[in-house]
């Protein structure tokens, strides 16, 4: 059986490995100002339940960043430590992380060092911060007083041509790189490479957009008292079921709500004309925390 196309007709691109160790991103100009410290952070855990799972690996990289442009400069600290859990790992976690019970035996994270390091940063960023923040706050108080950003939700990847928001895919499609996922510091290095890039076709750094969005309050639109038969229209309008409050909800940034208030109200009333609309508000400092659920 012969091919119906010529191999040379297939488009190709060069994909490079994320460096094993990143010590810096761009040269810092002598007149650099408005510099902040940013912690890029990842946890590996014994499961997905943030109220019960245990951290088995913590990795982060503290980077000096321009608050004005979002440009990354020097890496000030790289940290990676393991933690022995209270029970043997499941086979699923062993398969995902590559860690074994033997790797973790006798290991413990230096939480005093972690708190000292993170105290110096202006913002902590994770890919899926709603998971990592909830996990970290069970171990350390320093996280609760910090602004958090999420590289899943606080960047408009769709406008960059990517509907898939998995970190591996974004690193490949935006940064042209690959890496071994699901080890904490490897994930962090890949995240740094991704966020240090410019938005395709522009001169604006991706992190500038993330930083601006992370500093905004989050508004929760609630379709209170909606009927069961309206669920499909609500889902189509971007609402998600909140099992805890038993209500359909949609999250929008405070600035989006102000700019699109009439449009969003009309959208909701078309999807669920029987509902009693409510709006909750989550302060920027509480986003991705367990405290966000109480707003």
N, C-alpha and C positions, 0 to 999 in steps of 0.2 A: 504494500500500500504506500503510495507516494503522497507527499504533502501537496496541498492545493495552494500553497503560497511559498515564496522564497524566504528562507531564514533571514536574509539581510533586510527584508521588508519590515521586520519586527522592530518597533522603536525600543530603545534601551536607554538606561540612565545609570550613572555610577552611584552606588550606595556605599557609604563608608561607615565603619564601626564607630560608635560613640567612644571617645578616648577613655581608657580605663581610669585615668586620673586627670581631672581638669583643675588647673591651678589658676586660671584666669580666662577672660573672654576677649575683651577689647583693651587696648592701651588707654590708660587714663590720662586725659590732657592735663597740663599744669594748671589750667584755670577752671578745672572741674569744681562745681558747687552743688549745693542741695543734695549731698550724698546721703544715702540711707543704707542700713544693713537689712538684707532680706534673707530669711531662712527658707530654703527649699527642703521639704521634709517628706519622709515616707516611713510607714510602719509595715512590718509583716506580722501577722497575728495567727492565733490558733483557730479562728473562724470569722464569720461575718456579723455576728451579733455583738454590737458595740457595748452592750450592757453586761456581757458575760465572757467574751473572748479575751485572750491575754496577748500582750505584745511579746513577740519572741525576737524581734529585731527592730532597731531604730536607726535610721540614717538621716543625716541632714548635711547641707552645705550652706554656709553663710557667705553671701556675696555682697560686695559693695556695688550699689546701683545708683544711677542718677534719678532722683525723684521727678525731675523735669522731663527727661526724654525716655526713661525706661532702659537706658543702655547699661549693660552689665560690664563691670570692670574686674577687679581682683576677687579671687576666692580667699576669704579670710580664715575659714575653718572647714575641715571635713571631719565628720564624726560618724562612726558606725560601731555599734555594739550589739551583742546578743544577750538574750535573757532566757533562762531555763523556766519553762512553765510548770504548773502544778500537776500536770498529767501528761502522759505520752502524746505525741502528735498523731493526728489522724493520717491515714495514707494519702488523702486528698491534699493536705497541707504539705506533706513531704514531697508529693509530686509537683505541686505548684512552686514551692520555694527552693526545693533542692536541699533543704535543711533536714537534719536527722536528730533524733534524740541524743545521739552521741555528740553532735556538734554543739548542742545547747547545754549539755551536762556541766554543772558548776559555773555557768556563765551568769552574769548579772550586769544590768545597765547602771552606770554611775549617774543617778538622777540629780545629784548635787551639781555635777558638771553640766548636765543638760540644762538645768534651770539657770545656771550662770551664763551659759552661752546664749540661750534664747532671751534672756532678760535684755540683751543689748540690741535686739532686732526691732524694726518698726512693723514688720508684717511677716507672717508665716504663710507659706504657700504649699499646697499639696494638690495632687491630681485626685480629685474626689475628696475634698476637704471635709465634707459631711461625715465621712468615715474616720479619717485620721484625727480630726480635732476631737471628736467624741472619745476616741480611744486614748489620746494623750491626756485629756483632762481627768481621766480616772487615775492617772499616775503622777501628774504634776500640776501644781496650782499656777505656774507661770503662764501656761497657755490661755487661761481664762481671761487674762487682762490684755491679750494681744489681738490685734486685727488679723484676720485670716482671709486669704484669697484662695479661690479654687480655679485651677486651670481647666477644669471641665466646664464650669458654668460662667466664669467671669471673663471669658474670651469668646468672641463671636466667630467661632470656627466655620460656621455655615457660610458666612460672607466671604470666607477664604476658599470656598469650594469643597469643604469637608463636612459631610453629614455624620461621619463616624468620628466619635470623640475619644476613642481609646488612645492611650498615650503611645502605644507602639505604632499605631497607624499614623498619628499626627507627626511623630518623630520621623517616620519614613517619608510622608507626603510633603511636609513643610521643611524639615531640616535635611532630608536626603540621607538619613542614617538609620542604623539598626543597632540593637543591643540585646543583652540577655535580661529579659524582664523578670520581675518578682524577687529580686534581692534589693534591699532597701537603698543602698548607696548607688547601685547601678541605675535604679529607677530615678534617683535624684539627679545624677549626672545627665541622664537623658532629658529630664525635665528642664534642666538649666540650658542645655543646648537648644531645646525647642523655644523656650521663652526669650532667649537672647536674640532670636532671629527678628528680622523685620517682616511686617505684614506684606505678603507677596504683592508686588506692583506698587509699593509705597516706600517712603523713607521713615515710616513710623515703626518703632519697636513694639512687638507684641506685648511685652510686659507693661508698657505705658497704658494700654487699654485695660489690662487686668488690674493694675493699681488703681485706676480711676473708678472702675466698677466696684472693687472691693471696699472702697471707702463710702459707698452709698448704702442707705437703709434699704431694706427689702420690704415690699408691700405684698401682702397675701390676700388675693381676691377670693372670697368664699361664697359659694352658691348655696347659702343656708336654706334649708327646707325645700330643696329641689326634689322633684319626683323621680322615682326609679326609672320610668320610661324616658327621662331626659338624659340619662347617663351617656348614651352614644354621642349625642350632640355636644355634651360637655367635654367628652374625651376628644372629639374632633376639634374643639376650640382650644385645646391645650390644657384642659383642667385634669388634675390627678386626684384620685380618691385618697383622702386622709382617714385611715381606719381608726386612728385614735380619737379624732373629733367627729368622725362619721359625717364628713362633708367634702364636697368637691372643691379643690383649691387650685389657684394658679399664681405663680410667683412672678412679680415684675419689679424692676428697679424703681426707686422713688421717682427718678427723673422721667422714666418711661410712662409712669402713671400720670404725671402732670402733663406730659406732652400728648398722651393718647387717651385721656380720661373718657371723653365722649365715645370714642371708638370702642374702647374696652367695655364700657357699660352697655352699648348697643349689642356687641358681640355676645355678652353674657345673657341679656334678656331675650335674644333670638334663640340661644341654645337652651335656656331654662327659664321660660317666661313666668313660671310659678314660684321661682326662688325669691328669697329675701336677701339681697346682696349685702355683704359685710366686707370690711377691709381691716386686716390686721397689719401691724407694722413691726418689723424686727430691726432693732438698731444695728448698724454696721458691726459694732464690736461683738454682737451676739450671734452673728450669722455662722451657720454650720455647727453651732454648739447645741447641746441638749437644751440650753436656755431658750433657744429660738422657738421651741415647741410650745412655750408657755405664753407667747405673745397673742 
